[in-house]
Amino acid sequence: MKLDILAFGAHPDDVEISCAGTILKHVEMGYKVGIIDLTGGELGTRGNKELRLQEASKAAELLGVTIRENLHMRDGFFRNDEEHQLKIIQKIRQYQPEIILANAPTDRHNDHGRAAQLVKEAAFLSGLIKVETEYNGQKQKAWRPRSVYHYIQDYYLEPSFVVDISNYFEKKMEVLKCYASQFYNPNSNEPETSISRKDFFDVIESKARLWGRYISAEFAEGYIANRLVGVKDIFDLL
């Protein structure tokens, strides 16, 4: 199965928080989009791995993605090494995406920046024919996506470009509420975290409004490119 876009997240909910609007938009446009979570988020302060995976499944259904998988790497302890790179290379070659979305290159959570570098390097190595991988007992063909773009997470980072998600922001917030264990719940007895605060959704909205303002839109999501971004038609620029 070939995908157009493959979004990687270090933890379930990384993708939804940062680029759910972009995914909803491109799914509606007819593109095939998939999500691969590296870990089950088992070190998260609230909830547990089993609950988190159930929430991720509900979110995937609302997003309308073609596939969602979890590589079950160790939350907090996965490494950017050959073993982990090969796991990602195998998935890139399996789904042959044109575009990969990955974690922010630097962020409050150590896993985010490490995942960003891991996915970026794996995407390059996936295009080398002498890097050998197998899937279902068969040798895989080399595949390199056209681009790897990093979505922006907790830290404010200057985006290379932004995507207008004005028509999808409300649905994005509905998707985020699938992760009930992670976000604000006045009846919860679990410790408060940086994303369970009552104002966290306000922060997401404010950031989306700020980036939307730059392109005369109501809401937008920001991305960082690893290379110069070009356009075939200057009228594609907002």
Backbone hydrogen bonds, N-H to C=O, Kabsch-Sander energy under -0.5 kcal/mol:
donor,donor_aa,acceptor,acceptor_aa,energy
3,L,95,Y,-3.1
4,D,32,K,-2.4
5,I,32,K,-2.0
6,L,99,I,-2.3
7,A,34,G,-3.0
8,F,6,L,-0.5
8,F,101,L,-3.3
9,G,36,I,-2.0
14,D,11,H,-2.1
17,I,13,D,-2.5
18,S,14,D,-1.6
19,C,15,V,-3.1
20,A,16,E,-1.2
23,I,19,C,-2.1
24,L,20,A,-2.9
25,K,21,G,-2.2
26,H,22,T,-2.2
27,V,23,I,-2.5
28,E,24,L,-2.0
29,M,25,K,-1.3
30,G,27,V,-1.4
31,Y,26,H,-2.5
33,V,31,Y,-0.6
34,G,5,I,-2.3
35,I,67,I,-2.0
36,I,7,A,-2.6
37,D,69,E,-2.8
38,L,9,G,-3.1
39,T,10,A,-1.2
40,G,73,M,-0.5
44,G,41,G,-1.9
52,R,48,N,-2.5
53,L,49,K,-2.4
54,Q,50,E,-1.7
55,E,51,L,-2.4
56,A,52,R,-2.3
57,S,53,L,-1.9
58,K,54,Q,-1.9
59,A,55,E,-2.4
60,A,56,A,-2.4
61,E,57,S,-1.7
62,L,58,K,-1.9
63,L,59,A,-2.4
64,G,60,A,-1.5
65,V,60,A,-1.4
66,T,33,V,-3.0
67,I,33,V,-0.8
69,E,35,I,-2.2
71,L,37,D,-2.7
73,M,38,L,-3.4
75,D,73,M,-0.6
77,F,74,R,-1.6
78,F,74,R,-1.6
81,D,79,R,-1.5
85,Q,81,D,-2.8
86,L,82,E,-2.5
87,K,83,E,-1.1
88,I,84,H,-1.6
89,I,85,Q,-2.9
90,Q,86,L,-2.3
91,K,87,K,-1.2
92,I,88,I,-2.6
93,R,89,I,-2.7
94,Q,90,Q,-1.7
95,Y,91,K,-2.3
96,Q,92,I,-2.3
98,E,4,D,-1.2
99,I,4,D,-2.0
100,I,147,S,-2.3
101,L,6,L,-2.0
102,A,149,Y,-2.5
112,H,109,H,-1.2
113,G,109,H,-0.9
114,R,110,N,-1.7
115,A,111,D,-2.7
116,A,112,H,-2.2
117,Q,113,G,-2.0
118,L,114,R,-2.3
119,V,115,A,-2.7
120,K,116,A,-2.2
121,E,117,Q,-2.5
122,A,118,L,-2.3
123,A,119,V,-2.4
124,F,120,K,-1.4
125,L,121,E,-2.6
126,S,122,A,-2.2
127,G,124,F,-1.6
128,L,125,L,-2.0
129,I,127,G,-0.6
131,V,128,L,-1.5
132,E,130,K,-0.8
135,Y,138,Q,-2.6
138,Q,135,Y,-1.6
140,Q,133,T,-2.8
143,W,126,S,-2.5
146,R,98,E,-1.7
147,S,98,E,-1.4
149,Y,100,I,-2.9
150,H,224,I,-2.8
151,Y,102,A,-2.4
151,Y,149,Y,-0.6
152,I,222,G,-1.3
157,L,155,Y,-0.7
160,S,223,Y,-3.1
161,F,223,Y,-1.6
163,V,221,E,-2.7
165,I,219,F,-2.0
166,S,219,F,-0.7
168,Y,165,I,-2.2
169,F,165,I,-1.0
172,K,168,Y,-2.3
173,M,169,F,-2.2
174,E,170,E,-1.4
175,V,171,K,-2.3
176,L,172,K,-2.3
177,K,173,M,-1.3
178,C,175,V,-2.0
179,Y,176,L,-1.9
180,A,178,C,-1.4
182,Q,179,Y,-1.5
183,F,179,Y,-1.3
188,S,185,N,-2.1
196,S,193,T,-0.6
197,R,193,T,-0.5
200,F,197,R,-1.7
203,V,199,D,-1.7
204,I,200,F,-1.9
205,E,201,F,-2.3
206,S,202,D,-2.7
207,K,203,V,-2.4
208,A,204,I,-2.2
209,R,205,E,-2.5
210,L,206,S,-2.4
211,W,207,K,-2.2
212,G,208,A,-2.0
213,R,209,R,-2.3
214,Y,210,L,-1.1
215,I,211,W,-0.5
215,I,212,G,-1.3
216,S,213,R,-1.5
217,A,212,G,-3.2
220,A,208,A,-1.2
221,E,163,V,-1.9
223,Y,161,F,-2.5
224,I,150,H,-2.4
226,N,148,V,-0.8
230,G,228,L,-0.5
236,D,233,D,-2.4
237,L,234,I,-1.3
